[in-house]
């Protein structure tokens, strides 16, 4: 997988997991926006962004997520971040986004938040 290929996995009819890879920056932020938008247009408003592989996020990467949060929330869903490393969490803390974003420990906790019962 290249650094800029965003993997998608449908885990429930209304829940999609996205894995942006190692980086989310100017090179692939537009792809993240497109993937999130098309997911929302398909009626899937609970989106889990699994950051288990992420090593770096730029302001453009953060913006690609932030721009879509309200759309999901207005439709009764949310964008949930999980497996956020300390380095990525530091960026979110510095940007004062921790209270605004929904951040869960792992995919299971994120899925439960999205209404999928424990498996």
C-alpha positions in Angstrom: 0.0 0.0 0.0 1.3 3.4 -0.9 1.3 6.2 1.8 -1.6 7.9 0.0 -4.0 5.1 -0.6 -7.0 5.2 1.7 -8.4 1.8 2.5 -12.1 1.4 3.1 -14.0 -1.4 4.9 -17.8 -1.6 5.3 -18.4 -3.1 8.7 -22.1 -2.5 8.9 -24.7 -1.1 6.6 -24.2 2.4 8.1 -20.6 2.2 9.3 -17.5 2.5 7.2 -13.9 2.2 8.5 -11.2 4.3 6.7 -7.5 3.7 7.1 -5.5 6.6 5.6 -2.2 4.8 5.9 1.0 6.4 7.3 0.4 10.0 6.3 -2.5 12.3 5.8 -1.2 15.5 4.3 -1.3 17.8 1.2 -0.7 14.7 -1.0 -3.8 12.8 0.0 -6.1 15.2 2.0 -8.2 15.7 -1.2 -8.6 12.0 -1.5 -9.8 11.8 2.1 -12.4 14.5 1.5 -13.6 12.6 -1.6 -13.8 9.3 0.2 -15.7 10.8 3.2 -18.0 12.8 1.0 -18.9 9.8 -1.2 -19.4 7.7 1.9 -21.8 10.3 3.4 -23.6 10.6 0.0 -24.2 6.8 0.1 -26.0 7.3 3.5 -23.2 6.0 5.6 -22.9 8.7 8.2 -20.9 6.8 10.8 -17.3 6.8 9.7 -14.5 5.4 11.8 -11.0 6.6 10.8 -8.6 4.0 12.1 -5.2 5.7 12.5 -3.3 2.6 13.5 -0.7 3.1 10.8 -0.6 6.9 10.9 2.8 8.5 11.6 2.1 12.0 10.4 -0.9 14.4 9.9 -0.6 17.9 8.5 -3.0 20.8 8.9 -4.5 19.8 5.5 -5.0 16.3 6.8 -6.8 17.5 9.9 -8.9 19.8 7.7 -9.9 17.0 5.5 -11.5 15.3 8.5 -12.9 18.5 10.2 -14.7 19.6 7.1 -16.9 16.6 7.2 -17.7 16.1 10.9 -20.8 18.4 11.0 -22.2 16.7 7.9 -22.2 13.3 9.6 -23.5 14.7 12.9 -26.4 16.6 11.2 -27.3 13.2 9.6 -27.3 11.4 13.0 -23.9 9.9 12.7 -20.3 11.0 13.5 -16.7 10.7 12.4 -14.8 8.7 15.0 -11.0 8.6 15.3 -9.4 5.5 16.8 -6.0 4.1 17.4 -4.6 7.6 17.6 -0.9 7.6 18.4 0.6 9.9 21.0 2.2 12.0 18.3 -1.0 12.5 16.4 -2.9 13.1 19.6 -0.3 15.8 20.4 -1.2 17.6 17.1 -4.9 17.4 18.0 -4.3 18.7 21.5 -2.2 21.6 20.2 -5.0 22.5 17.7 -7.5 22.3 20.6 -9.6 19.7 18.8 -9.8 16.9 21.4 -13.1 18.1 22.9 -14.6 18.6 19.4 -13.6 15.3 17.8 -14.9 11.9 18.9 -11.9 9.9 19.7 -12.0 6.3 20.9 -9.3 3.8 21.9 -9.8 1.2 19.2 -12.1 -0.1 16.5 -14.2 -2.1 18.8 -15.0 0.8 21.1 -15.6 3.0 17.9 -18.0 0.4 16.5 -19.9 0.2 19.8 -20.1 4.1 19.8 -21.6 3.8 16.3 -24.3 1.4 17.5 -22.7 -2.0 16.5 -23.1 -4.4 19.4 -20.0 -6.1 20.7 -19.2 -9.0 18.5 
